[in-house]
Amino acid sequence: MRNAALMLGIIGGIIAMLVGFFGYGYTEVVHRHSEVGEMFGNFDKPELIRFASFFAPLLAIAGGAMAKIRALWGGVLMLIAGGLVYYAFGFGVFTMFPIGFLLLGGVLALAAGKPDEPKAHF
């Protein structure tokens, strides 16, 4: 389960990074050229989009990397990252896979309650 959580966290973080690039880039374009925002729409909270565009992939990849050794911490980080992507971007075509991967990876990491080595992580 830890290996699956590791892979889901890293893949979900990479996909969330792509979503973040476009989200952050769109807020910058709208900030510099307001007519683009008038034509295609604007975000209600661009600061939230910018924050989530940077920190959600960071937390996801860090949580996935931690999932093998520190499953509790890695699982919590992946759950926070999945919730942050959902809160900032909503559930849509481009966000369903990162949200799903991160939440499933977080649950799998937390479900790996007893580690293989004798040192417990809880």
C-alpha positions as CSV (number, residue, x, y, z in Angstrom):
1,M,0.0,0.0,0.0
2,R,2.9,2.3,0.7
3,N,4.2,1.9,-2.9
4,A,0.8,2.6,-4.3
5,A,0.5,5.7,-2.1
6,L,4.0,6.8,-3.2
7,M,3.1,6.5,-6.9
8,L,-0.3,8.1,-6.6
9,G,1.1,11.0,-4.7
10,I,3.8,11.7,-7.2
11,I,1.6,11.3,-10.3
12,G,-1.2,13.3,-8.7
13,G,1.3,16.0,-7.8
14,I,2.7,16.2,-11.3
15,I,-0.8,16.5,-12.8
16,A,-1.7,19.1,-10.1
17,M,1.5,21.0,-11.2
18,L,0.2,21.2,-14.7
19,V,-3.2,22.5,-13.5
20,G,-1.3,25.0,-11.3
21,F,0.8,26.2,-14.2
22,F,-2.3,27.1,-16.2
23,G,-4.2,28.5,-13.2
24,Y,-1.3,30.7,-12.1
25,G,-0.6,31.8,-15.7
26,Y,-4.3,32.7,-16.3
27,T,-4.4,34.9,-13.2
28,E,-1.2,36.7,-14.4
29,V,-2.7,37.2,-17.8
30,V,-5.9,38.6,-16.4
31,H,-4.0,40.8,-14.0
32,R,-1.9,42.3,-16.9
33,H,-4.7,42.4,-19.5
34,S,-8.1,42.9,-18.0
35,E,-9.9,42.5,-21.3
36,V,-9.0,38.8,-21.3
37,G,-10.8,38.5,-17.9
38,E,-13.8,40.3,-19.3
39,M,-13.9,38.0,-22.3
40,F,-13.2,34.6,-20.8
41,G,-14.1,35.2,-17.1
42,N,-12.2,35.9,-14.0
43,F,-11.4,34.1,-10.7
44,D,-13.2,35.4,-7.6
45,K,-10.0,34.9,-5.5
46,P,-6.9,35.0,-7.6
47,E,-4.7,34.9,-4.5
48,L,-6.1,31.5,-3.6
49,I,-5.5,30.2,-7.1
50,R,-1.9,31.4,-6.9
51,F,-1.4,29.9,-3.4
52,A,-2.9,26.6,-4.4
53,S,-1.0,26.5,-7.7
54,F,2.2,26.4,-5.8
55,F,1.5,24.6,-2.6
56,A,-0.8,21.8,-3.6
57,P,1.7,20.2,-6.0
58,L,4.5,20.8,-3.5
59,L,2.5,19.1,-0.7
60,A,1.4,16.3,-3.0
61,I,4.9,15.4,-4.2
62,A,6.4,15.7,-0.7
63,G,3.6,13.5,0.7
64,G,4.1,10.9,-2.0
65,A,7.8,10.9,-1.3
66,M,7.2,10.4,2.4
67,A,4.6,7.7,2.0
68,K,7.1,4.8,2.1
69,I,8.8,5.7,5.3
70,R,6.5,8.1,7.1
71,A,3.1,7.0,5.9
72,L,1.1,9.0,8.4
73,W,2.7,12.3,7.5
74,G,2.7,11.5,3.8
75,G,-1.0,10.6,3.9
76,V,-2.0,13.7,5.7
77,L,0.0,15.9,3.2
78,M,-1.7,14.2,0.3
79,L,-5.1,14.6,1.8
80,I,-4.4,18.3,2.4
81,A,-3.1,18.7,-1.2
82,G,-6.2,17.0,-2.6
83,G,-8.5,19.2,-0.5
84,L,-6.6,22.3,-1.6
85,V,-6.9,21.5,-5.3
86,Y,-10.6,20.8,-4.8
87,Y,-11.2,24.0,-2.8
88,A,-9.2,26.3,-5.2
89,F,-10.1,24.8,-8.6
90,G,-13.2,22.7,-8.0
91,F,-14.0,19.3,-9.5
92,G,-13.8,19.4,-13.2
93,V,-12.3,17.6,-16.3
94,F,-8.7,18.7,-15.5
95,T,-8.8,18.3,-11.8
96,M,-10.7,15.1,-11.3
97,F,-7.6,12.9,-11.7
98,P,-5.2,14.8,-9.4
99,I,-7.9,15.0,-6.7
100,G,-8.7,11.4,-7.0
101,F,-5.1,10.3,-7.1
102,L,-4.2,12.4,-4.1
103,L,-7.2,11.4,-2.0
104,L,-6.8,7.7,-2.8
105,G,-3.0,7.9,-2.1
106,G,-3.6,9.7,1.2
107,V,-6.2,7.1,2.3
108,L,-3.8,4.2,1.3
109,A,-0.9,5.8,3.2
110,L,-3.1,6.1,6.3
111,A,-4.4,2.6,5.9
112,A,-0.9,1.2,5.9
113,G,-1.1,1.4,9.7
114,K,1.7,-0.9,10.7
115,P,4.9,-0.4,8.9
116,D,7.1,-3.3,7.6
117,E,9.9,-2.4,10.0
118,P,9.4,-2.6,13.8
119,K,9.3,1.2,14.3
120,A,5.7,2.4,14.3
121,H,4.8,5.7,12.7
122,F,1.7,6.5,14.8
